[in-house]
Amino acid sequence: MYGRDHDDPTPGPLPHQTYAVLVGGPLDGLLLDITGWRPEEIEDGVALMTIA
């Protein structure tokens, strides 16, 4: 998540990137990198399908 490998010794959000917080479901609280998304893609929101 966050644009780095899961075993990176310094995990976390990258500077100069834009993130959205995922809410609800198994991904609750994780960050999604939305850097480069168009404003209409961000404003409309999205439902992410996951397999539990």
PDBQT receptor file of N, H, CA, C and O in Angstrom, charges set to zero:
ATOM      1  N   MET A   1       0.874  -1.159   0.000  1.00  0.00    +0.000 N 
ATOM      2  CA  MET A   1       0.000   0.000   0.000  1.00  0.00    +0.000 C 
ATOM      3  C   MET A   1       0.919   1.219   0.000  1.00  0.00    +0.000 C 
ATOM      4  O   MET A   1       2.128   0.986  -0.014  1.00  0.00    +0.000 OA
ATOM      5  N   TYR A   2       0.555   2.344   0.012  1.00  0.00    +0.000 N 
ATOM      6  H   TYR A   2      -0.427   2.533   0.023  1.00  0.00    +0.000 HD
ATOM      7  CA  TYR A   2       1.366   3.561   0.117  1.00  0.00    +0.000 C 
ATOM      8  C   TYR A   2       2.415   3.717  -0.974  1.00  0.00    +0.000 C 
ATOM      9  O   TYR A   2       3.191   4.671  -0.919  1.00  0.00    +0.000 OA
ATOM     10  N   GLY A   3       2.478   2.830  -1.962  1.00  0.00    +0.000 N 
ATOM     11  H   GLY A   3       1.848   2.056  -2.006  1.00  0.00    +0.000 HD
ATOM     12  CA  GLY A   3       3.436   2.967  -3.048  1.00  0.00    +0.000 C 
ATOM     13  C   GLY A   3       4.811   2.411  -2.763  1.00  0.00    +0.000 C 
ATOM     14  O   GLY A   3       5.757   2.704  -3.495  1.00  0.00    +0.000 OA
ATOM     15  N   ARG A   4       4.947   1.613  -1.714  1.00  0.00    +0.000 N 
ATOM     16  H   ARG A   4       4.179   1.375  -1.119  1.00  0.00    +0.000 HD
ATOM     17  CA  ARG A   4       6.231   0.977  -1.404  1.00  0.00    +0.000 C 
ATOM     18  C   ARG A   4       6.007  -0.508  -1.178  1.00  0.00    +0.000 C 
ATOM     19  O   ARG A   4       4.869  -0.956  -1.041  1.00  0.00    +0.000 OA
ATOM     20  N   ASP A   5       7.087  -1.269  -1.139  1.00  0.00    +0.000 N 
ATOM     21  H   ASP A   5       8.012  -0.905  -1.251  1.00  0.00    +0.000 HD
ATOM     22  CA  ASP A   5       6.989  -2.704  -0.879  1.00  0.00    +0.000 C 
ATOM     23  C   ASP A   5       6.548  -2.953   0.551  1.00  0.00    +0.000 C 
ATOM     24  O   ASP A   5       6.821  -2.152   1.445  1.00  0.00    +0.000 OA
ATOM     25  N   HIS A   6       5.854  -4.083   0.761  1.00  0.00    +0.000 N 
ATOM     26  H   HIS A   6       5.632  -4.733   0.035  1.00  0.00    +0.000 HD
ATOM     27  CA  HIS A   6       5.335  -4.395   2.095  1.00  0.00    +0.000 C 
ATOM     28  C   HIS A   6       6.440  -4.590   3.130  1.00  0.00    +0.000 C 
ATOM     29  O   HIS A   6       6.195  -4.416   4.324  1.00  0.00    +0.000 OA
ATOM     30  N   ASP A   7       7.646  -4.946   2.702  1.00  0.00    +0.000 N 
ATOM     31  H   ASP A   7       7.845  -5.088   1.733  1.00  0.00    +0.000 HD
ATOM     32  CA  ASP A   7       8.739  -5.182   3.649  1.00  0.00    +0.000 C 
ATOM     33  C   ASP A   7       9.733  -4.018   3.697  1.00  0.00    +0.000 C 
ATOM     34  O   ASP A   7      10.847  -4.177   4.198  1.00  0.00    +0.000 OA
ATOM     35  N   ASP A   8       9.347  -2.869   3.190  1.00  0.00    +0.000 N 
ATOM     36  H   ASP A   8       8.442  -2.739   2.783  1.00  0.00    +0.000 HD
ATOM     37  CA  ASP A   8      10.206  -1.683   3.218  1.00  0.00    +0.000 C 
ATOM     38  C   ASP A   8      10.476  -1.294   4.678  1.00  0.00    +0.000 C 
ATOM     39  O   ASP A   8       9.539  -1.234   5.473  1.00  0.00    +0.000 OA
ATOM     40  N   PRO A   9      11.728  -1.031   5.044  1.00  0.00    +0.000 N 
ATOM     41  CA  PRO A   9      12.033  -0.667   6.433  1.00  0.00    +0.000 C 
ATOM     42  C   PRO A   9      11.476   0.696   6.849  1.00  0.00    +0.000 C 
ATOM     43  O   PRO A   9      11.380   0.976   8.044  1.00  0.00    +0.000 OA
ATOM     44  N   THR A  10      11.113   1.535   5.904  1.00  0.00    +0.000 N 
ATOM     45  H   THR A  10      11.191   1.307   4.933  1.00  0.00    +0.000 HD
ATOM     46  CA  THR A  10      10.522   2.836   6.233  1.00  0.00    +0.000 C 
ATOM     47  C   THR A  10       9.176   2.980   5.521  1.00  0.00    +0.000 C 
ATOM     48  O   THR A  10       9.031   3.810   4.624  1.00  0.00    +0.000 OA
ATOM     49  N   PRO A  11       8.190   2.165   5.924  1.00  0.00    +0.000 N 
ATOM     50  CA  PRO A  11       6.891   2.238   5.249  1.00  0.00    +0.000 C 
ATOM     51  C   PRO A  11       6.161   3.525   5.601  1.00  0.00    +0.000 C 
ATOM     52  O   PRO A  11       6.467   4.180   6.597  1.00  0.00    +0.000 OA
ATOM     53  N   GLY A  12       5.233   3.860   4.802  1.00  0.00    +0.000 N 
ATOM     54  H   GLY A  12       4.984   3.328   3.993  1.00  0.00    +0.000 HD
ATOM     55  CA  GLY A  12       4.422   5.038   5.082  1.00  0.00    +0.000 C 
ATOM     56  C   GLY A  12       4.181   5.840   3.836  1.00  0.00    +0.000 C 
ATOM     57  O   GLY A  12       4.749   5.552   2.783  1.00  0.00    +0.000 OA
ATOM     58  N   PRO A  13       3.344   6.840   3.947  1.00  0.00    +0.000 N 
ATOM     59  CA  PRO A  13       3.045   7.670   2.784  1.00  0.00    +0.000 C 
ATOM     60  C   PRO A  13       4.297   8.366   2.241  1.00  0.00    +0.000 C 
ATOM     61  O   PRO A  13       5.181   8.765   2.999  1.00  0.00    +0.000 OA
ATOM     62  N   LEU A  14       4.349   8.498   0.936  1.00  0.00    +0.000 N 
ATOM     63  H   LEU A  14       3.630   8.173   0.321  1.00  0.00    +0.000 HD
ATOM     64  CA  LEU A  14       5.470   9.162   0.282  1.00  0.00    +0.000 C 
ATOM     65  C   LEU A  14       5.202  10.659   0.203  1.00  0.00    +0.000 C 
ATOM     66  O   LEU A  14       4.059  11.072   0.006  1.00  0.00    +0.000 OA
ATOM     67  N   PRO A  15       6.234  11.472   0.352  1.00  0.00    +0.000 N 
ATOM     68  CA  PRO A  15       6.033  12.917   0.216  1.00  0.00    +0.000 C 
ATOM     69  C   PRO A  15       5.622  13.250  -1.221  1.00  0.00    +0.000 C 
ATOM     70  O   PRO A  15       5.980  12.537  -2.159  1.00  0.00    +0.000 OA
ATOM     71  N   HIS A  16       4.890  14.307  -1.377  1.00  0.00    +0.000 N 
ATOM     72  H   HIS A  16       4.599  14.886  -0.615  1.00  0.00    +0.000 HD
ATOM     73  CA  HIS A  16       4.459  14.805  -2.686  1.00  0.00    +0.000 C 
ATOM     74  C   HIS A  16       3.505  13.859  -3.404  1.00  0.00    +0.000 C 
ATOM     75  O   HIS A  16       3.357  13.949  -4.623  1.00  0.00    +0.000 OA
ATOM     76  N   GLN A  17       2.857  12.957  -2.681  1.00  0.00    +0.000 N 
ATOM     77  H   GLN A  17       2.977  12.883  -1.691  1.00  0.00    +0.000 HD
ATOM     78  CA  GLN A  17       1.824  12.082  -3.219  1.00  0.00    +0.000 C 
ATOM     79  C   GLN A  17       0.501  12.480  -2.564  1.00  0.00    +0.000 C 
ATOM     80  O   GLN A  17       0.497  13.051  -1.473  1.00  0.00    +0.000 OA
ATOM     81  N   THR A  18      -0.600  12.187  -3.213  1.00  0.00    +0.000 N 
ATOM     82  H   THR A  18      -0.597  11.724  -4.099  1.00  0.00    +0.000 HD
ATOM     83  CA  THR A  18      -1.924  12.478  -2.678  1.00  0.00    +0.000 C 
ATOM     84  C   THR A  18      -2.600  11.152  -2.359  1.00  0.00    +0.000 C 
ATOM     85  O   THR A  18      -2.587  10.231  -3.176  1.00  0.00    +0.000 OA
ATOM     86  N   TYR A  19      -3.190  11.055  -1.168  1.00  0.00    +0.000 N 
ATOM     87  H   TYR A  19      -3.200  11.803  -0.505  1.00  0.00    +0.000 HD
ATOM     88  CA  TYR A  19      -3.813   9.815  -0.721  1.00  0.00    +0.000 C 
ATOM     89  C   TYR A  19      -5.253  10.047  -0.293  1.00  0.00    +0.000 C 
ATOM     90  O   TYR A  19      -5.607  11.131   0.169  1.00  0.00    +0.000 OA
ATOM     91  N   ALA A  20      -6.075   9.027  -0.448  1.00  0.00    +0.000 N 
ATOM     92  H   ALA A  20      -5.788   8.146  -0.824  1.00  0.00    +0.000 HD
ATOM     93  CA  ALA A  20      -7.450   9.016   0.067  1.00  0.00    +0.000 C 
ATOM     94  C   ALA A  20      -7.517   7.888   1.090  1.00  0.00    +0.000 C 
ATOM     95  O   ALA A  20      -6.927   6.826   0.889  1.00  0.00    +0.000 OA
ATOM     96  N   VAL A  21      -8.230   8.116   2.175  1.00  0.00    +0.000 N 
ATOM     97  H   VAL A  21      -8.709   8.979   2.338  1.00  0.00    +0.000 HD
ATOM     98  CA  VAL A  21      -8.398   7.095   3.207  1.00  0.00    +0.000 C 
ATOM     99  C   VAL A  21      -9.558   6.193   2.816  1.00  0.00    +0.000 C 
ATOM    100  O   VAL A  21     -10.645   6.675   2.501  1.00  0.00    +0.000 OA
ATOM    101  N   LEU A  22      -9.328   4.880   2.835  1.00  0.00    +0.000 N 
ATOM    102  H   LEU A  22      -8.444   4.488   3.091  1.00  0.00    +0.000 HD
ATOM    103  CA  LEU A  22     -10.393   3.923   2.550  1.00  0.00    +0.000 C 
ATOM    104  C   LEU A  22     -11.222   3.732   3.814  1.00  0.00    +0.000 C 
ATOM    105  O   LEU A  22     -10.670   3.650   4.911  1.00  0.00    +0.000 OA
ATOM    106  N   VAL A  23     -12.539   3.662   3.669  1.00  0.00    +0.000 N 
ATOM    107  H   VAL A  23     -12.987   3.729   2.778  1.00  0.00    +0.000 HD
ATOM    108  CA  VAL A  23     -13.441   3.592   4.808  1.00  0.00    +0.000 C 
ATOM    109  C   VAL A  23     -14.371   2.392   4.651  1.00  0.00    +0.000 C 
ATOM    110  O   VAL A  23     -15.024   2.226   3.620  1.00  0.00    +0.000 OA
ATOM    111  N   GLY A  24     -14.420   1.568   5.682  1.00  0.00    +0.000 N 
ATOM    112  H   GLY A  24     -13.890   1.704   6.519  1.00  0.00    +0.000 HD
ATOM    113  CA  GLY A  24     -15.315   0.416   5.692  1.00  0.00    +0.000 C 
ATOM    114  C   GLY A  24     -14.685  -0.815   5.062  1.00  0.00    +0.000 C 
ATOM    115  O   GLY A  24     -13.792  -0.711   4.221  1.00  0.00    +0.000 OA
ATOM    116  N   GLY A  25     -15.150  -1.948   5.468  1.00  0.00    +0.000 N 
ATOM    117  H   GLY A  25     -15.876  -2.031   6.150  1.00  0.00    +0.000 HD
ATOM    118  CA  GLY A  25     -14.690  -3.215   4.901  1.00  0.00    +0.000 C 
ATOM    119  C   GLY A  25     -13.288  -3.586   5.346  1.00  0.00    +0.000 C 
ATOM    120  O   GLY A  25     -12.740  -2.983   6.268  1.00  0.00    +0.000 OA
ATOM    121  N   PRO A  26     -12.706  -4.588   4.683  1.00  0.00    +0.000 N 
ATOM    122  CA  PRO A  26     -11.404  -5.106   5.104  1.00  0.00    +0.000 C 
ATOM    123  C   PRO A  26     -10.238  -4.147   4.862  1.00  0.00    +0.000 C 
ATOM    124  O   PRO A  26      -9.153  -4.348   5.406  1.00  0.00    +0.000 OA
ATOM    125  N   LEU A  27     -10.448  -3.115   4.058  1.00  0.00    +0.000 N 
ATOM    126  H   LEU A  27     -11.330  -2.952   3.616  1.00  0.00    +0.000 HD
ATOM    127  CA  LEU A  27      -9.377  -2.148   3.766  1.00  0.00    +0.000 C 
ATOM    128  C   LEU A  27      -9.509  -0.870   4.582  1.00  0.00    +0.000 C 
ATOM    129  O   LEU A  27      -8.789   0.098   4.337  1.00  0.00    +0.000 OA
ATOM    130  N   ASP A  28     -10.417  -0.858   5.545  1.00  0.00    +0.000 N 
ATOM    131  H   ASP A  28     -11.001  -1.645   5.744  1.00  0.00    +0.000 HD
ATOM    132  CA  ASP A  28     -10.689   0.320   6.358  1.00  0.00    +0.000 C 
ATOM    133  C   ASP A  28      -9.407   0.891   6.962  1.00  0.00    +0.000 C 
ATOM    134  O   ASP A  28      -8.627   0.174   7.589  1.00  0.00    +0.000 OA
ATOM    135  N   GLY A  29      -9.205   2.193   6.763  1.00  0.00    +0.000 N 
ATOM    136  H   GLY A  29      -9.839   2.775   6.254  1.00  0.00    +0.000 HD
ATOM    137  CA  GLY A  29      -8.065   2.878   7.345  1.00  0.00    +0.000 C 
ATOM    138  C   GLY A  29      -6.818   2.899   6.479  1.00  0.00    +0.000 C 
ATOM    139  O   GLY A  29      -5.882   3.641   6.776  1.00  0.00    +0.000 OA
ATOM    140  N   LEU A  30      -6.778   2.107   5.420  1.00  0.00    +0.000 N 
ATOM    141  H   LEU A  30      -7.539   1.504   5.179  1.00  0.00    +0.000 HD
ATOM    142  CA  LEU A  30      -5.610   2.112   4.545  1.00  0.00    +0.000 C 
ATOM    143  C   LEU A  30      -5.682   3.306   3.607  1.00  0.00    +0.000 C 
ATOM    144  O   LEU A  30      -6.748   3.886   3.398  1.00  0.00    +0.000 OA
ATOM    145  N   LEU A  31      -4.534   3.663   3.045  1.00  0.00    +0.000 N 
ATOM    146  H   LEU A  31      -3.669   3.192   3.215  1.00  0.00    +0.000 HD
ATOM    147  CA  LEU A  31      -4.470   4.800   2.122  1.00  0.00    +0.000 C 
ATOM    148  C   LEU A  31      -4.361   4.309   0.690  1.00  0.00    +0.000 C 
ATOM    149  O   LEU A  31      -3.642   3.352   0.400  1.00  0.00    +0.000 OA
ATOM    150  N   LEU A  32      -5.080   4.970  -0.196  1.00  0.00    +0.000 N 
ATOM    151  H   LEU A  32      -5.664   5.747   0.040  1.00  0.00    +0.000 HD
ATOM    152  CA  LEU A  32      -5.027   4.690  -1.625  1.00  0.00    +0.000 C 
ATOM    153  C   LEU A  32      -4.339   5.866  -2.301  1.00  0.00    +0.000 C 
ATOM    154  O   LEU A  32      -4.755   7.012  -2.128  1.00  0.00    +0.000 OA
ATOM    155  N   ASP A  33      -3.296   5.592  -3.063  1.00  0.00    +0.000 N 
ATOM    156  H   ASP A  33      -2.959   4.661  -3.203  1.00  0.00    +0.000 HD
ATOM    157  CA  ASP A  33      -2.565   6.636  -3.773  1.00  0.00    +0.000 C 
ATOM    158  C   ASP A  33      -3.417   7.122  -4.943  1.00  0.00    +0.000 C 
ATOM    159  O   ASP A  33      -3.682   6.371  -5.882  1.00  0.00    +0.000 OA
ATOM    160  N   ILE A  34      -3.845   8.385  -4.878  1.00  0.00    +0.000 N 
ATOM    161  H   ILE A  34      -3.629   8.995  -4.115  1.00  0.00    +0.000 HD
ATOM    162  CA  ILE A  34      -4.666   8.962  -5.941  1.00  0.00    +0.000 C 
ATOM    163  C   ILE A  34      -3.913  10.057  -6.697  1.00  0.00    +0.000 C 
ATOM    164  O   ILE A  34      -4.525  10.905  -7.345  1.00  0.00    +0.000 OA
ATOM    165  N   THR A  35      -2.606  10.032  -6.610  1.00  0.00    +0.000 N 
ATOM    166  H   THR A  35      -2.109   9.342  -6.083  1.00  0.00    +0.000 HD
ATOM    167  CA  THR A  35      -1.779  10.994  -7.337  1.00  0.00    +0.000 C 
ATOM    168  C   THR A  35      -2.049  10.850  -8.834  1.00  0.00    +0.000 C 
ATOM    169  O   THR A  35      -1.995   9.745  -9.374  1.00  0.00    +0.000 OA
ATOM    170  N   GLY A  36      -2.334  11.953  -9.494  1.00  0.00    +0.000 N 
ATOM    171  H   GLY A  36      -2.378  12.851  -9.055  1.00  0.00    +0.000 HD
ATOM    172  CA  GLY A  36      -2.568  11.930 -10.931  1.00  0.00    +0.000 C 
ATOM    173  C   GLY A  36      -4.005  11.663 -11.332  1.00  0.00    +0.000 C 
ATOM    174  O   GLY A  36      -4.327  11.696 -12.520  1.00  0.00    +0.000 OA
ATOM    175  N   TRP A  37      -4.881  11.399 -10.364  1.00  0.00    +0.000 N 
ATOM    176  H   TRP A  37      -4.619  11.372  -9.399  1.00  0.00    +0.000 HD
ATOM    177  CA  TRP A  37      -6.294  11.195 -10.697  1.00  0.00    +0.000 C 
ATOM    178  C   TRP A  37      -6.909  12.532 -11.075  1.00  0.00    +0.000 C 
ATOM    179  O   TRP A  37      -6.510  13.571 -10.549  1.00  0.00    +0.000 OA
ATOM    180  N   ARG A  38      -7.877  12.515 -11.980  1.00  0.00    +0.000 N 
ATOM    181  H   ARG A  38      -8.202  11.671 -12.408  1.00  0.00    +0.000 HD
ATOM    182  CA  ARG A  38      -8.610  13.719 -12.348  1.00  0.00    +0.000 C 
ATOM    183  C   ARG A  38      -9.573  14.092 -11.231  1.00  0.00    +0.000 C 
ATOM    184  O   ARG A  38     -10.042  13.211 -10.510  1.00  0.00    +0.000 OA
ATOM    185  N   PRO A  39      -9.881  15.380 -11.069  1.00  0.00    +0.000 N 
ATOM    186  CA  PRO A  39     -10.797  15.803  -9.998  1.00  0.00    +0.000 C 
ATOM    187  C   PRO A  39     -12.136  15.068 -10.014  1.00  0.00    +0.000 C 
ATOM    188  O   PRO A  39     -12.654  14.717  -8.953  1.00  0.00    +0.000 OA
ATOM    189  N   GLU A  40     -12.706  14.828 -11.199  1.00  0.00    +0.000 N 
ATOM    190  H   GLU A  40     -12.285  15.112 -12.060  1.00  0.00    +0.000 HD
ATOM    191  CA  GLU A  40     -13.987  14.135 -11.261  1.00  0.00    +0.000 C 
ATOM    192  C   GLU A  40     -13.884  12.678 -10.794  1.00  0.00    +0.000 C 
ATOM    193  O   GLU A  40     -14.868  12.124 -10.303  1.00  0.00    +0.000 OA
ATOM    194  N   GLU A  41     -12.727  12.060 -10.937  1.00  0.00    +0.000 N 
ATOM    195  H   GLU A  41     -11.928  12.511 -11.336  1.00  0.00    +0.000 HD
ATOM    196  CA  GLU A  41     -12.544  10.698 -10.428  1.00  0.00    +0.000 C 
ATOM    197  C   GLU A  41     -12.535  10.690  -8.908  1.00  0.00    +0.000 C 
ATOM    198  O   GLU A  41     -13.011   9.739  -8.288  1.00  0.00    +0.000 OA
ATOM    199  N   ILE A  42     -12.005  11.728  -8.312  1.00  0.00    +0.000 N 
ATOM    200  H   ILE A  42     -11.619  12.501  -8.815  1.00  0.00    +0.000 HD
ATOM    201  CA  ILE A  42     -11.917  11.821  -6.854  1.00  0.00    +0.000 C 
ATOM    202  C   ILE A  42     -13.259  12.230  -6.260  1.00  0.00    +0.000 C 
ATOM    203  O   ILE A  42     -13.688  11.653  -5.261  1.00  0.00    +0.000 OA
ATOM    204  N   GLU A  43     -13.925  13.207  -6.850  1.00  0.00    +0.000 N 
ATOM    205  H   GLU A  43     -13.577  13.676  -7.662  1.00  0.00    +0.000 HD
ATOM    206  CA  GLU A  43     -15.169  13.744  -6.307  1.00  0.00    +0.000 C 
ATOM    207  C   GLU A  43     -16.312  12.746  -6.363  1.00  0.00    +0.000 C 
ATOM    208  O   GLU A  43     -17.169  12.752  -5.479  1.00  0.00    +0.000 OA
ATOM    209  N   ASP A  44     -16.351  11.897  -7.368  1.00  0.00    +0.000 N 
ATOM    210  H   ASP A  44     -15.655  11.893  -8.086  1.00  0.00    +0.000 HD
ATOM    211  CA  ASP A  44     -17.443  10.945  -7.521  1.00  0.00    +0.000 C 
ATOM    212  C   ASP A  44     -17.365   9.804  -6.519  1.00  0.00    +0.000 C 
ATOM    213  O   ASP A  44     -18.384   9.194  -6.198  1.00  0.00    +0.000 OA
ATOM    214  N   GLY A  45     -16.185   9.512  -6.027  1.00  0.00    +0.000 N 
ATOM    215  H   GLY A  45     -15.357  10.008  -6.287  1.00  0.00    +0.000 HD
ATOM    216  CA  GLY A  45     -16.034   8.380  -5.118  1.00  0.00    +0.000 C 
ATOM    217  C   GLY A  45     -16.047   7.073  -5.903  1.00  0.00    +0.000 C 
ATOM    218  O   GLY A  45     -16.263   7.060  -7.115  1.00  0.00    +0.000 OA
ATOM    219  N   VAL A  46     -15.814   5.989  -5.194  1.00  0.00    +0.000 N 
ATOM    220  H   VAL A  46     -15.639   6.000  -4.210  1.00  0.00    +0.000 HD
ATOM    221  CA  VAL A  46     -15.769   4.678  -5.847  1.00  0.00    +0.000 C 
ATOM    222  C   VAL A  46     -16.023   3.594  -4.799  1.00  0.00    +0.000 C 
ATOM    223  O   VAL A  46     -15.704   3.766  -3.622  1.00  0.00    +0.000 OA
ATOM    224  N   ALA A  47     -16.585   2.507  -5.230  1.00  0.00    +0.000 N 
ATOM    225  H   ALA A  47     -16.844   2.367  -6.185  1.00  0.00    +0.000 HD
ATOM    226  CA  ALA A  47     -16.745   1.340  -4.369  1.00  0.00    +0.000 C 
ATOM    227  C   ALA A  47     -15.734   0.305  -4.846  1.00  0.00    +0.000 C 
ATOM    228  O   ALA A  47     -15.726  -0.072  -6.018  1.00  0.00    +0.000 OA
ATOM    229  N   LEU A  48     -14.891  -0.147  -3.940  1.00  0.00    +0.000 N 
ATOM    230  H   LEU A  48     -14.897   0.159  -2.988  1.00  0.00    +0.000 HD
ATOM    231  CA  LEU A  48     -13.874  -1.145  -4.280  1.00  0.00    +0.000 C 
ATOM    232  C   LEU A  48     -14.362  -2.525  -3.878  1.00  0.00    +0.000 C 
ATOM    233  O   LEU A  48     -14.734  -2.745  -2.725  1.00  0.00    +0.000 OA
ATOM    234  N   MET A  49     -14.362  -3.450  -4.821  1.00  0.00    +0.000 N 
ATOM    235  H   MET A  49     -14.060  -3.271  -5.757  1.00  0.00    +0.000 HD
ATOM    236  CA  MET A  49     -14.749  -4.831  -4.533  1.00  0.00    +0.000 C 
ATOM    237  C   MET A  49     -13.547  -5.556  -3.929  1.00  0.00    +0.000 C 
ATOM    238  O   MET A  49     -12.433  -5.463  -4.445  1.00  0.00    +0.000 OA
ATOM    239  N   THR A  50     -13.782  -6.272  -2.843  1.00  0.00    +0.000 N 
ATOM    240  H   THR A  50     -14.687  -6.348  -2.424  1.00  0.00    +0.000 HD
ATOM    241  CA  THR A  50     -12.715  -7.057  -2.218  1.00  0.00    +0.000 C 
ATOM    242  C   THR A  50     -13.202  -8.479  -1.989  1.00  0.00    +0.000 C 
ATOM    243  O   THR A  50     -14.404  -8.736  -1.917  1.00  0.00    +0.000 OA
ATOM    244  N   ILE A  51     -12.268  -9.379  -1.877  1.00  0.00    +0.000 N 
ATOM    245  H   ILE A  51     -11.292  -9.170  -1.935  1.00  0.00    +0.000 HD
ATOM    246  CA  ILE A  51     -12.574 -10.775  -1.554  1.00  0.00    +0.000 C 
ATOM    247  C   ILE A  51     -12.084 -11.018  -0.144  1.00  0.00    +0.000 C 
ATOM    248  O   ILE A  51     -10.894 -10.874   0.138  1.00  0.00    +0.000 OA
ATOM    249  N   ALA A  52     -12.971 -11.378   0.723  1.00  0.00    +0.000 N 
ATOM    250  H   ALA A  52     -13.937 -11.496   0.494  1.00  0.00    +0.000 HD
ATOM    251  CA  ALA A  52     -12.610 -11.595   2.131  1.00  0.00    +0.000 C 
ATOM    252  C   ALA A  52     -12.052 -12.974   2.348  1.00  0.00    +0.000 C 
ATOM    253  O   ALA A  52     -11.697 -13.327   3.473  1.00  0.00    +0.000 OA
TER     254      ALA A  52
